[in-house]
Amino acid sequence: MSFLSKLFGGGGGKEPAKAEAVEHAGFRIYPDPVKEQGGYRVAARIEKDVEGETKSHDMIRADTYASPDTASDASVSKAKQFIDQMGDRIFDPR
């Protein structure tokens, strides 16, 4: 990336590093808060290997936090709660 791009915030589409997975009840939780005006929305990708296939669900909640770290922590907490309530039904089509 050039000096001017760094100076003016140009990232060339490069995304920030993603958080490592948090294991919970056989699921992998990848916290991925969404940056919005005024804060970060709680969001995470939930994955589990089922019969040799990786199943995935994108969870997004209405909660927002000012700090990306706080939003990430809340994303993991909400995902754990969702897993505990739904189990493998998370991946069922509606």
TIDO-511641 format. One line per 4 residues: number of its first residue (from 0); their letters; for each residue x, y, z of N, C-alpha, C, O. Coordinates in pm, 1 decimal. Atoms other than C-alpha are relative to their C-alpha. Layout:
NUM> A> X/Y/Z/X/Y/Z/X/Y/Z/X/Y/Z; ...
END
This chain:
0> MSFL> 85.0/-116.7/0.0/0.0/0.0/0.0/89.7/123.1/0.0/191.6/126.3/69.0; -82.6/-119.3/10.6/135.1/341.5/-86.4/-14.3/87.6/124.1/-107.2/72.5/203.4; 1.7/-93.6/-111.6/214.2/614.3/163.1/-128.4/82.9/0.7/-189.5/102.1/105.9; 121.1/-82.7/7.1/-76.3/829.2/39.3/-124.7/-79.3/36.9/-214.6/-25.9/101.9
4> SKLF> 114.7/83.2/-35.8/-322.4/540.9/71.8/-8.7/-16.4/150.9/-116.9/-7.3/208.7; -1.6/14.1/-145.1/-215.2/486.2/431.6/-41.5/130.3/66.8/-117.0/130.3/164.1; 27.8/-130.5/-58.1/-234.4/858.0/503.2/-148.0/35.3/-7.3/-203.5/90.9/87.4; 139.4/-37.5/19.5/-586.0/898.7/364.0/-98.0/-112.7/26.9/-216.4/-101.0/-4.6
8> GGGG> 89.2/107.5/-41.7/-725.0/569.4/490.7/-39.6/-95.6/-108.5/-127.9/-178.7/-87.0; 31.7/95.1/106.2/-735.4/386.5/160.7/56.5/-135.3/34.7/174.1/-148.2/68.6; -47.2/132.5/-35.9/-716.6/17.0/222.6/2.4/-93.6/-117.6/42.1/-209.2/-103.7; 1.6/87.1/115.4/-757.4/-116.6/-125.7/-87.6/-121.9/20.0/-63.5/-226.0/-41.1
12> GKEP> 91.1/110.0/-22.9/-1039.1/-337.4/3.2/51.0/-103.3/98.7/-16.4/-203.6/122.4; -53.8/95.9/-95.4/-818.6/-515.3/254.6/-82.3/2.9/127.9/-107.4/109.3/184.7; 81.2/9.4/-120.0/-1024.2/-641.1/547.5/90.4/-17.4/121.3/200.2/-71.8/109.4; -78.2/20.2/-121.3/-900.7/-633.0/906.6/6.0/-148.5/34.0/-78.1/-227.0/-10.0
16> AKAE> -15.5/139.3/-39.9/-779.0/-958.1/1059.3/-123.2/-46.8/76.6/-177.2/25.4/160.5; 117.1/57.4/-65.8/-1061.9/-1182.3/1171.9/41.8/-68.6/129.1/154.6/-116.2/142.3; -26.1/63.2/-128.6/-1086.3/-1318.3/1524.2/7.5/-151.9/-15.4/-50.4/-209.2/-107.7; -8.6/144.9/-1.3/-999.0/-1678.1/1600.4/-130.2/-57.9/53.0/-206.3/9.5/122.2
20> AVEH> 122.8/67.3/-41.1/-1275.9/-1928.4/1661.0/-1.3/-24.2/150.9/102.1/-49.2/212.7; 24.8/37.6/-138.5/-1421.0/-1982.0/2007.0/-84.2/-127.2/-6.0/-189.6/-128.3/-69.6; 71.9/127.4/-0.1/-1532.2/-2343.0/2066.1/-107.3/1.2/109.2/-83.9/46.1/221.4; 108.3/11.2/-98.7/-1866.9/-2404.2/2237.5/-93.0/-113.1/-42.9/-153.8/-106.7/-149.8
24> AGFR> 93.3/111.0/21.4/-2064.2/-2730.8/2255.6/13.7/-63.2/-138.5/-86.1/-102.1/-199.2; -23.3/61.2/130.1/-1905.2/-2865.4/1937.5/-13.4/95.5/-117.6/3.8/54.7/-232.5; 12.7/-102.9/103.9/-1961.4/-2542.1/1742.6/122.4/90.3/4.7/189.7/99.9/107.3; -104.7/-102.7/5.3/-1706.3/-2283.6/1631.1/-69.5/134.7/-20.3/-153.9/150.1/-108.6
28> IYPD> 56.6/-135.0/7.7/-1795.5/-1918.0/1685.9/110.1/94.6/-44.7/216.6/101.6/16.7; -93.3/-100.7/50.6/-1619.4/-1649.6/1482.3/-64.7/136.4/18.9/-148.2/176.0/-62.4; 59.8/-132.0/-19.2/-1707.4/-1308.0/1626.2/38.0/92.1/-115.4/153.9/96.4/-156.6; -23.0/-87.5/115.4/-1743.7/-1055.5/1344.0/-91.8/121.9/7.3/-179.5/137.8/-77.7
32> PVKE> 86.3/-117.2/-13.0/-1902.8/-728.8/1465.8/0.6/84.1/-127.7/102.6/96.5/-195.5; 17.3/-80.0/120.9/-2035.0/-507.9/1186.4/11.6/147.8/36.0/-62.8/197.6/120.5; -17.1/-143.0/-25.7/-1912.7/-147.3/1183.8/-117.3/75.8/-59.8/-150.2/59.7/-177.4; 110.3/-84.4/43.2/-2201.7/94.5/1162.1/21.3/139.5/56.3/106.1/162.0/142.7
36> QGGY> -10.9/-136.8/-50.6/-2247.4/462.0/1218.5/-29.1/0.2/149.7/-136.9/-41.1/192.5; 18.8/-10.9/-143.6/-2201.0/518.8/1589.6/36.8/-123.5/80.3/20.7/-123.8/202.3; -37.2/116.6/-78.5/-2078.0/173.6/1683.6/18.6/-125.1/-81.6/39.9/-120.7/-202.7; -21.1/130.6/60.2/-2047.0/-195.4/1611.8/-117.1/-90.8/36.5/-150.5/-106.3/153.9
40> RVAA> 113.2/89.6/-20.2/-2338.8/-435.2/1567.2/50.6/-140.3/33.7/148.2/-187.5/-24.6; -33.1/135.8/-40.4/-2322.0/-777.2/1735.3/-25.6/-94.4/-117.3/-135.5/-97.1/-172.7; 12.1/96.2/109.0/-2258.3/-1044.7/1471.6/108.4/-106.0/13.7/216.7/-80.4/66.3; -96.1/109.8/-4.2/-2085.3/-1379.7/1441.1/-37.9/-104.3/-104.5/-153.4/-113.9/-146.0
44> RIEK> 23.3/115.8/85.4/-2047.4/-1677.1/1210.1/12.2/-122.9/89.4/109.6/-138.1/163.2; 1.7/121.8/-80.0/-2136.6/-2008.9/1372.0/17.7/-117.2/-96.6/-53.9/-127.5/-196.1; -27.5/114.8/86.1/-1995.8/-2328.8/1219.1/3.8/-128.7/80.7/33.6/-129.6/200.2; -12.6/132.8/-58.6/-2010.7/-2699.6/1288.5/16.7/-99.5/-113.7/-46.5/-86.6/-218.5
48> DVEG> -16.2/106.8/98.6/-1892.5/-3004.7/1097.4/-105.9/-106.0/26.9/-112.4/-163.2/135.7; 107.7/97.5/-10.5/-2189.6/-3233.6/1033.0/13.5/-98.4/-115.0/2.3/-60.7/-231.7; -13.9/107.2/99.5/-2138.1/-3565.2/851.8/98.9/37.0/-110.7/71.6/17.6/-229.2; -105.9/-33.5/94.8/-1818.9/-3441.4/686.7/-19.0/130.7/-74.9/63.8/166.0/-158.8
52> ETKS> 28.7/-127.6/66.5/-1973.2/-3111.2/573.7/0.0/112.2/104.2/-55.0/96.4/213.2; 0.3/-114.1/-90.7/-1912.2/-2772.7/734.6/-126.9/80.5/-21.7/-149.5/135.5/-129.5; 122.6/-80.2/2.7/-2244.3/-2605.8/814.1/33.8/135.7/60.1/115.6/145.4/151.6; -30.0/-136.1/-44.9/-2244.5/-2228.5/866.7/-128.4/81.2/12.8/-221.6/65.1/-66.0
56> HDMI> 113.7/-90.5/-21.4/-2490.0/-1969.7/1000.6/54.3/137.1/38.5/138.8/147.8/127.3; -37.6/-137.3/-34.9/-2446.3/-1590.3/1007.4/-103.4/56.6/95.6/-220.8/70.2/61.1; 87.7/-55.2/-103.0/-2592.8/-1445.8/1326.3/22.8/150.0/8.6/136.8/195.6/18.5; -7.6/-145.3/-14.8/-2670.7/-1073.8/1345.8/-107.6/40.9/100.6/-221.2/-5.9/93.4
60> RADT> 92.7/-46.9/-102.2/-2835.4/-900.5/1640.0/-12.9/151.8/-6.5/68.5/219.1/-69.7; 25.1/-144.0/1.2/-2974.6/-552.3/1696.8/92.2/77.3/93.9/109.0/198.2/77.9; -85.3/-65.5/-99.5/-2737.5/-477.1/1987.4/119.8/67.2/-66.0/180.7/11.0/-157.1; -120.2/-68.3/46.9/-2464.2/-222.9/1919.8/81.9/48.3/119.6/28.8/77.1/226.9
64> YASP> -93.4/-45.6/-103.1/-2157.9/-121.4/2120.0/98.1/98.1/-62.5/125.1/91.9/-182.4; -93.9/-100.3/50.2/-1913.0/167.2/2088.5/135.2/-61.3/-34.9/201.1/-16.7/-128.8; -131.8/61.2/17.8/-1604.6/-55.8/2109.8/-10.3/-130.0/-79.7/-99.5/-211.0/-54.5; 2.6/126.8/73.1/-1526.6/-333.1/1860.8/32.2/-120.0/90.4/-19.7/-229.5/68.5
68> DTAS> -33.1/109.2/-91.7/-1377.2/-542.5/2142.8/-121.4/-39.9/84.1/-146.9/-158.7/104.0; 120.2/27.7/-78.0/-1692.7/-512.5/2353.7/-104.3/-68.1/-87.4/-170.8/-161.9/-43.4; 94.7/61.5/93.1/-1906.4/-595.3/2049.8/41.0/-143.2/-32.1/-44.9/-230.2/-46.7; -49.9/134.8/26.7/-1686.5/-898.5/1980.0/-31.3/-93.1/117.4/-76.7/-205.7/97.2
72> DASV> 30.9/78.9/-119.1/-1724.5/-1023.8/2338.2/-149.5/-29.8/7.8/-189.6/-142.0/38.8; 145.2/18.1/-2.3/-2100.8/-971.4/2320.1/-44.3/-95.2/-110.3/-138.6/-172.1/-91.5; 32.4/90.1/110.8/-2110.8/-1152.5/1985.0/20.6/-145.4/40.6/-62.2/-231.1/9.7; -27.5/136.0/-47.1/-1952.8/-1461.5/2141.6/-105.3/-41.5/102.1/-156.5/-153.4/96.6
76> SKAK> 98.7/30.5/-103.3/-2189.0/-1445.4/2438.8/-137.5/-28.9/-60.4/-203.2/-125.7/-22.0; 130.1/19.3/65.3/-2499.7/-1410.7/2219.4/-0.9/-128.1/-83.0/-101.8/-198.5/-87.4; -8.4/121.9/80.8/-2380.3/-1691.4/1989.6/-9.2/-123.4/89.9/-76.2/-220.4/54.3; 8.2/112.6/-93.5/-2332.0/-1925.0/2287.8/-143.7/-21.2/46.2/-191.5/-134.5/53.5
80> QFID> 139.5/8.1/-42.3/-2683.4/-1844.8/2407.4/-86.2/-58.5/-111.9/-171.5/-143.6/-86.5; 73.6/48.1/116.2/-2821.6/-1906.6/2056.9/23.5/-150.1/-20.6/-70.6/-225.1/-46.7; -34.4/141.7/14.0/-2638.6/-2241.4/2034.0/-70.2/-81.9/107.9/-127.0/-187.3/79.2; 62.6/71.9/-111.1/-2767.6/-2346.7/2377.4/-151.3/-13.3/-20.9/-210.5/-114.1/17.7
84> QMGD> 144.7/2.6/22.9/-3125.3/-2262.6/2273.7/-39.5/-83.8/-121.2/-141.0/-153.5/-118.2; 39.5/59.5/127.3/-3124.4/-2399.4/1918.5/72.2/-130.6/-35.8/16.1/-214.8/-105.9; -76.5/118.2/35.6/-2854.5/-2665.2/1893.8/17.9/-9.2/-152.4/39.2/92.1/-219.2; -21.7/18.6/144.5/-2823.8/-2814.4/1543.1/-112.5/60.5/-84.5/-96.9/73.7/-205.9
88> RIFD> 108.4/-65.0/77.0/-3156.4/-2652.3/1442.1/42.6/134.2/-57.8/-26.3/189.9/-143.2; -54.0/-124.7/55.5/-2947.1/-2341.4/1374.6/12.5/-10.9/-151.4/-7.3/86.9/-223.5; -27.9/18.5/142.7/-2873.9/-2490.4/1033.2/-121.0/-45.5/-81.3/-111.0/-61.6/-203.0; 120.2/42.2/71.8/-3229.8/-2599.1/946.1/-53.0/112.9/-86.4/-61.0/227.3/-41.7
92> PR> 60.1/-104.8/84.3/-3379.6/-2413.7/650.3/-138.8/35.0/55.5/-206.6/-48.6/115.1; 130.2/-46.3/-54.0/-3687.5/-2209.9/739.1/-109.4/-21.1/-98.6/-224.7/11.5/-70.7
END
